[in-house]
Amino acid sequence: GLDPAHASLDARRKAAIKLVLKNQTELGREAWLSISRDFPTELSDALEQVGVCYHLDKNYRAALENYEAAIRLGANADHLADNIAEARKGLAAVG
């Protein structure tokens, strides 16, 4: 349904992904953080996705912080290696 508190995890994930794909990254970040609050076992995945949102906004420092936090919580470091490398490159380019 439209009420996030009563929507399934799968429905909320799909809605969050749609926001990001529509370049509504601020709303996407909020959606992923809301998912992590309501489904604590999804925290590492949510932080990874929050990192992607920041990355798309060219906020490379925040992207890296979220990617690294996701890894500390169990996300696959190999899976995030390219994102981390790109964010570090972007951070270096902006000084």
C-alpha positions as CSV (number, residue, x, y, z in Angstrom):
1,G,0.0,0.0,0.0
2,L,0.9,3.6,0.1
3,D,1.5,3.5,3.9
4,P,5.2,2.7,4.3
5,A,4.7,1.4,7.8
6,H,2.4,-1.3,6.5
7,A,4.1,-2.1,3.2
8,S,6.2,-5.2,2.8
9,L,10.0,-5.0,2.7
10,D,10.0,-6.0,-0.9
11,A,7.5,-3.3,-1.9
12,R,9.5,-0.6,0.0
13,R,12.8,-1.7,-1.6
14,K,11.2,-1.5,-5.0
15,A,9.8,2.0,-4.2
16,A,13.2,3.2,-3.0
17,I,14.9,1.9,-6.1
18,K,12.3,3.6,-8.3
19,L,13.0,6.9,-6.5
20,V,16.8,6.6,-7.2
21,L,16.2,5.6,-10.8
22,K,14.1,8.8,-11.2
23,N,17.0,10.8,-9.8
24,Q,15.1,11.6,-6.7
25,T,18.1,10.7,-4.6
26,E,17.1,12.7,-1.4
27,L,13.8,10.9,-1.3
28,G,15.7,7.7,-2.1
29,R,18.0,8.2,0.8
30,E,15.1,8.8,3.2
31,A,13.3,5.7,1.9
32,W,16.4,3.5,2.5
33,L,17.0,4.9,5.9
34,S,13.3,4.3,6.8
35,I,13.7,0.7,5.6
36,S,16.7,0.3,7.8
37,R,14.8,1.6,10.9
38,D,11.9,-0.7,10.3
39,F,13.9,-3.7,9.2
40,P,17.2,-3.6,11.1
41,T,18.6,-6.7,9.4
42,E,18.6,-4.6,6.2
43,L,20.9,-1.9,7.6
44,S,24.1,-2.8,5.6
45,D,22.1,-3.0,2.3
46,A,20.4,0.3,3.1
47,L,23.7,2.0,3.8
48,E,25.1,0.7,0.6
49,Q,22.1,2.2,-1.2
50,V,22.4,5.5,0.7
51,G,26.0,5.6,-0.5
52,V,24.8,5.1,-4.1
53,C,22.4,8.1,-3.7
54,Y,25.2,10.3,-2.4
55,H,27.5,9.0,-5.1
56,L,24.9,10.0,-7.8
57,D,24.8,13.5,-6.1
58,K,28.6,13.7,-6.4
59,N,28.9,13.8,-2.6
60,Y,31.8,11.4,-2.7
61,R,32.8,11.8,1.0
62,A,29.3,10.8,2.2
63,A,29.2,8.0,-0.4
64,L,32.5,6.6,1.0
65,E,31.3,6.9,4.6
66,N,28.2,4.9,3.8
67,Y,30.0,2.3,1.7
68,E,32.5,1.7,4.5
69,A,29.8,1.5,7.1
70,A,28.0,-1.0,5.0
71,I,31.1,-3.1,4.8
72,R,31.6,-2.9,8.6
73,L,28.1,-4.3,9.0
74,G,28.6,-7.2,6.6
75,A,28.2,-5.9,3.0
76,N,30.4,-7.6,0.5
77,A,33.6,-5.5,0.1
78,D,34.3,-7.0,-3.3
79,H,30.9,-6.0,-4.5
80,L,31.5,-2.4,-3.4
81,A,35.1,-2.2,-4.6
82,D,34.2,-0.4,-7.9
83,N,31.9,2.1,-6.2
84,I,34.6,2.9,-3.6
85,A,37.2,3.3,-6.3
86,E,35.0,5.6,-8.3
87,A,34.0,7.6,-5.2
88,R,37.7,8.0,-4.2
89,K,38.5,9.2,-7.7
90,G,35.7,11.7,-7.6
91,L,36.8,12.9,-4.2
92,A,40.3,13.4,-5.4
93,A,39.1,15.3,-8.5
94,V,37.1,17.8,-6.4
95,G,39.9,18.2,-3.9
